[in-house]
Each structure stands twice: as C-alpha cells, then as structure tokens.
Amino acid sequence: MKRFIGFVKKEFYHIFRDKRSLFILFGMPIAQIMLFGFAITNEINNVDIAILDHSKDATTTEIINKISASKYFSIKQMVNSEADIASVFKKGQVKAVLTFEKEFSKNLIKDHKATVQIITDATDPNTANTISNYVNAILQKYQKELNKDLTITYQIVPKTRMVYNPELKGVYMFVPGVMTIILMLVSAMMTSISITREKELGTMEILLVSPIKPLQVIIGKVFPYIFLSVINAVVIVMLSIFIFNMPVQGSFILLGFESVLFIISALALGILISTISATQQTAMMISLMGLMLPVILLSGFIFPISSMPMPLQVISNIIPAKWFIIIVKGIMLKGVGLQIIWKETLILLGMTVFFIALSVKKYKIRLE
C-alpha cells in the first residue's frame, strides 16, 4: 500500500512540475467553455436584412418598424428593385431580403390577404431557416394584433409551449455538449501520454521491474487526473450557472456522481491509448483525431442521432459521450433522478470497467 501511495504522489509531482500539462488541464476547459458558450448558438441577433417595399404605405411602414425594433434584425438598407437583390446578397453582409408586394395595404383590406416574400441567403441553411421562422413569428404577431377585434368563425389556433427551455436558448443545448467534450478530450488526452512519457524518459524499465502490479499502475496513473478533472468539472458547472444562467433542476450530488463516472471512463480510455502507443506524439494524435470527431459528430452534441443513417446510430452507442450528454441534459434541464437514467449510468459503468480491464491486459502483454 505504501508503494502505491508513493507511486500516486510521484504522478502528482510529474503533473504539477509540467507547466504545459497544467495549462492544458486547467486553461483549455475554461477557454473552451467561454468560447463555445458565447460563440456557438442557434439563436440570431442583429442580423442584417434589406427591405424591398413596392407598396410604401402605412401598413408596410408599420411592419418594417416592428421588424426593425426587434433585437433579432437590423435593417441594413432599402432595395429599390428586384434586380438589386442579387448584388446585395453577393456583398455578403445582408442575410435576407423582405419584399412587400404592390398595394399591400389595399390587398389586405380588400382580399384579406397580402404577401411578404422572404428571400434568404441559404449558403448557411440553418441560419436561413431560423431567419425565416423569426420573420414569420413577427408577422403572425402583427396579424394577431390586427384581428384582435374581429370574430372569425371556426378558427383553429395552435398554441405551442416549450418545456425545459421556454426561451429556446442555444446555450442550454451547447453547455452539456461542451462539458462532455472538454472532460472527454482533456481527461483522455492527459492520461494518454502518461505511460508513453515513461517510455520516452526511460523510466518504464523501473515500472516493469517494480513490485507494483499492473492494476495498481493503471489506478495510480488515473487517480491524480480524477482529482484534477473533478476540479475542472466543478469549474465548468459554476461557469455554466453563473455566466450562462444554465439551470440545474436535478440533484447536484447525482450530477457529481455521474461526472466522476464519466471522468473515470475517459481517463481509462486515455490509459488504454497510452498502453498501445509508443510515443507521446502518437498518443496525442490518437486522442485528438480518434476521439474528437466521434465525440462531436456521433454523441448528439450538434446533430440529432435520430436523423443519422442507421449504421451511424448503431455506432453511436459505443461512444461514452452520447450517454453522458443524455444524463447531463436529464439532470440539469429536466431534473430527473437515477430511476430515469439508470440504464445510461450502467452503460457508462460497463464501458469504464471494460476500458480498465483492457488497459491492464495490454499492460501485461508489454510486461512479457
């Protein structure tokens, strides 16, 4: 036991002595959560648009003023003709052009119908679709104000209520995903170079001839990073709560337990990479390229898994990040307990045991 404690102390000394590792371990998560939280969002604000008003009457002026007064749009310019629309888009500043038909107000009064054409720059399809939805919402609100004193027979009015994220804040979706990516990449990347560092420094022979068992070596390598990664997780959650107003509807204790479980899973995966890599550079490349793309693309962080082809949906089940994102969203946004997320918890636990067992086996092979 004393040998094991001494081995763990040695690992702590190695970590705190390496300033670059400390920067990666503590600086990168804070920078990433701030960058992702502020920069990555599916919301729009102050999007530049242009107006082509063929009618130029009181009604179109009122609608234009309402659009301009919203925080979502900024009217960049007024377009004189349809021939100018292409040149406006080519400049790259305007993302949409709203075209009001001739005699807009007259048609609205006479025929109870008038047309507003929404022309969007679809080089970014998601933004184009969001702009269209926001404009439609403003027009629907204006239409409702016009009809508030009118009685329409057999009118069916759909009402939508968003639960868990009523304001549709993009940060609610991205914070759990970013938290998962940071813990996975940092934890796996740091531990992936731990054993390969011993090989490159020539100290691996000491471990090979020491009485410390392979399982003790694996646990000793992982333990310091568990402690440091837990600090990272706490910092990420605090930043999410106090800077991005991310709610935590469920239990902090359960969130902490699940975070520790995922951290151990990521660390064990990093140790596995370390045991099969000959150099630190190889281990870093496998960690970054072999983990980053699957975690981002197949975890449900950005793209819904249900929309993917069936083979990719099947492959996503072996990505630990997928299950942790489900757990974090359930606890933070829905307030669920262990009785709801027990299946995901067992899957993470099983993956952790598998990674540790495989790491020990690979380490034993190198002892022979």
ABEGO torsion letter per residue (X at the ends): XAAAAAAAAAAAAAAAABAAAAAAAAAAAAAAAAAAAAABBABBBGBBBBBBBAAGBAAAAAAAAAAAABAABBBABBBABAAAAAAAAAAGABABBBBBBBGAAAAAAAAGBBBBBBBBBAABAAAAAAAAAAAAAAAAAAAAAAAAABBBBGBBBBBBBBBGBAAGBAAAAAAAAAAAAAAAAAAAAAAAAAAAAAAAAGAAAAAAABABBAAAAAAAAAAAAAAAAAAAAAAAAAAAAAAAGBBBABBAAAAAAAAAAAAAAAAAAAAAAAAABABAAAAAAAAAAAAAAAAAAAAGAABBAAABBAAAAAAAAABAAAAAAAAAAAAAAAGBBAAAAAAAAAAAAAAAAAAAAAAAAAAAAAAX
